[in-house]
Amino acid sequence: MWRYIKSAFLVGVDVPALGRVPINLLLTAGFGILGFAEPGFWLAGAAVEGTIVSALAFNPRFQKYVQGLELQEAKDDDGQRRVSLIQTLAPDAKRKVADFAAKCNKVLEVYESQQTEPYLIETNRDALDRLSWTYLKLLVARQHVTSAENSDSERNIENKIKELEGDLAETDQPDSLRESKTATVAILKKRLNNVHRRSQTLEEIDSDCMRLEAQLDLVLENASMQGKPQTISSDIELASDLLGAGIFGDDEQAVSHLDRKYSAPKRQTEGS
């Protein structure tokens, strides 16, 4: 309820040349100034503002208006997060995201041209938005995995291990030096295992991207065919595991936030 009271107090009206003016805030300031000359204005102001703000805050239509504004602000924030993630991608990945989005828009255009029911269009718009997010998330994950892979190649690590193991084969080294080299070999072998895992992850991500692209092509083909429009499914089981901690690096927080949004069940619209 506090957010409705706050919104009611700060509600504004558009005034030519002045823009949006917070009426209640100005009235409160006016009564406050007049109260210094006549304290009775403070009581009058409190009564007037209390009546106006309460009437607005408890009005169902005003509450729906506030909810609509909050929903739009949340969408704007989520949209900015997605734009920021796209900006981190390499040019080729950015082009893929743009192509995927263009096909999604084409699907919706086909449905609209067929005079599909508005509810089905909105349902499919939501499904396509979820598919687009999954596709973007895969590309962001690939970007981070590729960056980590470039830090040191598999061959370089293998060469270092062979070199150290060759040194350890020599018997005229101090025990302290042998222990240090043995520990280094163990660390390098763990790094080599990580490189192998990264290669597998990249293969899985690429496979998932191809699957989503094929799925979208199928959706577009089905939408273009004559007949009853179908509901698009966004439930696709991925081969890659994108839940591992740290796979998204600095983008982990933004990805987690958007994941929570797209994993939440979609609200039913009124009358549906």
LINKA-V504899 format. One record per pair of residues at least 24 apart in sequence whose C-alpha atoms are under 10 Angstrom apart, sorted by sequence separation. I is the first residue (numbers start at 1). J is the second residue. D is the distance in Angstrom with one decimal. If there is no record, write none. Layout:
I|J|D / I|J|D
This chain:
24|48|9.6 / 25|49|9.2 / 104|128|6.2 / 160|184|9.5 / 161|185|5.7 / 212|236|8.4 / 24|49|6.9 / 103|128|9.7 / 104|129|8.2 / 160|185|8.2 / 161|186|8.8 / 211|236|9.2 / 161|187|9.6 / 212|238|9.5 / 101|128|8.8 / 104|131|9.1 / 158|185|9.9 / 161|188|6.6 / 211|238|8.9 / 24|52|8.3 / 100|128|9.8 / 101|129|8.7 / 104|132|8.1 / 157|185|9.7 / 160|188|7.9 / 161|189|7.5 / 208|236|9.4 / 211|239|9.9 / 24|53|8.0 / 160|189|9.9 / 208|237|9.0 / 209|238|9.3 / 101|131|9.7 / 158|188|8.1 / 208|238|6.0 / 100|131|9.4 / 101|132|6.8 / 157|188|6.5 / 158|189|8.2 / 161|192|9.5 / 207|238|8.9 / 208|239|6.4 / 100|132|7.0 / 101|133|10.0 / 157|189|8.1 / 207|239|7.6 / 208|240|7.1 / 158|191|9.9 / 205|238|8.4 / 206|239|9.7 / 207|240|8.5 / 98|132|9.9 / 101|135|9.9 / 157|191|7.8 / 158|192|7.4 / 204|238|8.3 / 205|239|7.4 / 206|240|9.0 / 97|132|7.9 / 100|135|8.3 / 157|192|6.5 / 204|239|5.7 / 205|240|5.6 / 97|133|9.6 / 100|136|9.4 / 156|192|9.6 / 203|239|9.5 / 204|240|4.9 / 205|241|8.7 / 154|191|9.0 / 155|192|9.2 / 203|240|8.5 / 204|241|8.4 / 205|242|9.0 / 97|135|7.6 / 154|192|6.4 / 157|195|9.4 / 201|239|9.1 / 202|240|8.4 / 96|135|9.2 / 97|136|6.6 / 152|191|9.3 / 153|192|8.9 / 154|193|9.3 / 201|240|6.3 / 9|49|8.1 / 96|136|9.0 / 152|192|9.5 / 154|194|9.7 / 200|240|8.9 / 201|241|7.8 / 8|49|10.0 / 9|50|9.3 / 154|195|6.5 / 201|242|9.1 / 11|53|9.3 / 94|136|9.1 / 97|139|8.5 / 153|195|7.9 / 154|196|8.0 / 9|52|8.5 / 10|53|9.3 / 93|136|8.8 / 96|139|8.9 / 152|195|8.7 / 8|52|8.2 / 9|53|5.8 / 151|195|10.0 / 5|50|9.9 / 8|53|5.4 / 9|54|9.1 / 11|56|9.4 / 94|139|8.9 / 149|194|9.1 / 150|195|9.8 / 154|199|9.9 / 7|53|8.9 / 8|54|7.9 / 93|139|6.7 / 148|194|9.9 / 149|195|6.6 / 6|53|8.6 / 8|55|8.7 / 9|56|8.7 / 89|136|9.5 / 93|140|8.7 / 148|195|8.8 / 149|196|9.6 / 5|53|6.4 / 8|56|5.8 / 9|57|8.6 / 4|53|9.0 / 5|54|7.0 / 7|56|8.9 / 8|57|5.7 / 90|139|9.4 / 93|142|9.5 / 149|198|6.9 / 4|54|9.2 / 5|55|9.5 / 7|57|7.7 / 8|58|9.4 / 86|136|7.5 / 89|139|7.6 / 90|140|9.5 / 93|143|8.6 / 145|195|9.7 / 148|198|8.4 / 149|199|8.2 / 5|56|7.8 / 6|57|8.3 / 8|59|9.9 / 82|133|8.2 / 85|136|8.2 / 86|137|9.5 / 89|140|6.7 / 4|56|8.0 / 5|57|5.0 / 85|137|8.6 / 88|140|7.8 / 89|141|9.9 / 146|198|8.1 / 4|57|4.9 / 5|58|8.3 / 86|139|8.9 / 89|142|9.3 / 90|143|7.6 / 145|198|6.5 / 146|199|9.0 / 149|202|9.9 / 3|57|8.6 / 4|58|7.7 / 8|62|8.3 / 82|136|8.3 / 85|139|9.6 / 86|140|7.8 / 89|143|6.6 / 145|199|8.7 / 2|57|8.7 / 4|59|9.3 / 7|62|9.2 / 8|63|9.3 / 11|66|10.0 / 82|137|9.4 / 85|140|7.1 / 88|143|8.3 / 89|144|9.3 / 146|201|9.9 / 1|57|7.6 / 7|63|9.2 / 88|144|9.7 / 142|198|9.6 / 145|201|7.9 / 146|202|7.8 / 1|58|8.4 / 145|202|7.2 / 4|62|8.1 / 5|63|9.6 / 7|65|9.9 / 8|66|9.0 / 4|63|6.4 / 7|66|7.1 / 142|201|8.3 / 143|202|9.6 / 3|63|9.3 / 4|64|9.8 / 141|201|9.4 / 142|202|6.4 / 145|205|9.9 / 4|65|9.7 / 141|202|8.9 / 142|203|9.6 / 1|63|9.2 / 4|66|6.9 / 142|204|9.8 / 3|66|8.3 / 4|67|9.0 / 142|205|6.7 / 3|67|9.6 / 138|202|9.7 / 141|205|8.0 / 142|206|8.2 / 138|204|9.7 / 139|205|7.8 / 138|205|6.2 / 139|206|8.7 / 137|205|9.9 / 138|206|8.3 / 135|205|9.6 / 138|208|7.8 / 139|209|8.0 / 138|209|6.9 / 137|209|10.0 / 135|208|8.4 / 136|209|9.2 / 134|208|9.6 / 135|209|6.4 / 134|209|9.0 / 135|210|9.6 / 135|211|9.8 / 135|212|7.0 / 134|212|8.6 / 135|213|8.5 / 132|212|8.9 / 131|212|7.5 / 132|213|10.0 / 131|213|9.7 / 131|215|9.5 / 132|216|9.7 / 131|216|8.6 / 128|216|8.6 / 128|219|9.7 / 141|240|10.0 / 148|247|9.5 / 134|234|9.1 / 138|238|9.7 / 131|232|9.9 / 141|242|7.4 / 148|249|9.8 / 131|233|8.8 / 132|234|9.5 / 134|236|9.3 / 138|240|8.7 / 144|246|9.4 / 145|247|6.9 / 130|233|9.5 / 131|234|5.7 / 138|241|10.0 / 144|247|6.7 / 145|248|8.1 / 127|231|8.7 / 128|232|7.5 / 130|234|6.3 / 131|235|8.4 / 134|238|9.5 / 138|242|7.9 / 143|247|9.7 / 144|248|6.0 / 145|249|9.2 / 127|232|6.2 / 128|233|8.4 / 129|234|8.7 / 130|235|8.9 / 131|236|8.6 / 137|242|8.5 / 141|246|9.9 / 142|247|9.0 / 143|248|8.5 / 144|249|6.8 / 124|230|8.7 / 125|231|10.0 / 126|232|9.2 / 127|233|6.2 / 128|234|7.0 / 141|247|6.4 / 142|248|8.8 / 144|250|9.2 / 124|231|6.2 / 125|232|8.7 / 126|233|9.8 / 127|234|5.1 / 140|247|9.3 / 141|248|5.6 / 144|251|9.2 / 121|229|9.3 / 123|231|7.3 / 124|232|5.5 / 126|234|8.7 / 127|235|8.7 / 140|248|7.0 / 141|249|8.8 / 107|216|8.8 / 111|220|9.8 / 114|223|9.2 / 120|229|8.3 / 121|230|9.8 / 123|232|7.9 / 124|233|8.0 / 140|249|9.8 / 103|213|9.5 / 107|217|9.4 / 110|220|8.3 / 114|224|9.2 / 120|230|8.2 / 121|231|8.7 / 123|233|9.6 / 124|234|9.0 / 138|248|9.9 / 141|251|9.3 / 113|224|10.0 / 120|231|6.9 / 121|232|9.7 / 137|248|9.0 / 140|251|8.4 / 141|252|9.7 / 100|212|9.2 / 104|216|7.5 / 107|219|7.4 / 108|220|9.0 / 111|223|6.6 / 114|226|8.9 / 116|228|8.7 / 117|229|9.1 / 120|232|9.2 / 96|209|9.8 / 100|213|7.4 / 103|216|7.4 / 104|217|9.4 / 107|220|5.3 / 110|223|6.4 / 111|224|8.2 / 114|227|9.4 / 116|229|7.0 / 99|213|9.7 / 103|217|7.9 / 106|220|7.5 / 107|221|8.7 / 109|223|9.5 / 110|224|6.4 / 114|228|9.4 / 115|229|9.8 / 116|230|9.8 / 141|255|9.7 / 104|219|9.0 / 105|220|9.8 / 107|222|9.2 / 108|223|8.6 / 109|224|10.0 / 110|225|9.6 / 114|229|8.5 / 140|255|9.0 / 100|216|8.0 / 103|219|9.5 / 104|220|8.0 / 107|223|6.4 / 96|213|9.6 / 100|217|9.6 / 103|220|7.4 / 106|223|9.4 / 107|224|8.0 / 106|224|9.7 / 111|229|7.2 / 137|255|7.3 / 110|229|9.8 / 111|230|9.6 / 136|255|9.9 / 137|258|9.5 / 133|255|9.6 / 137|259|9.1 / 133|258|8.3 / 134|259|8.9 / 133|259|8.5 / 134|262|9.2 / 130|259|9.6 / 133|262|8.0 / 130|261|9.6 / 131|262|9.6 / 130|262|6.3 / 129|262|8.8 / 130|263|8.8 / 127|262|9.7 / 126|262|9.3 / 127|266|9.9 / 126|266|8.3 / 123|266|9.1 / 123|268|9.8 / 122|269|9.9 / 119|268|10.0 / 119|269|8.4 / 119|271|10.0 / 119|272|7.9 / 88|251|9.2 / 85|251|7.4 / 84|251|9.3 / 85|254|8.1 / 81|251|9.6 / 84|254|9.1 / 85|255|8.5 / 82|254|8.3 / 81|254|6.4 / 82|255|8.7 / 81|255|8.4 / 78|254|8.9 / 81|257|9.0 / 82|258|8.2 / 81|258|8.0 / 78|257|8.5 / 79|258|9.5 / 78|258|6.9 / 78|261|8.7 / 74|261|10.0
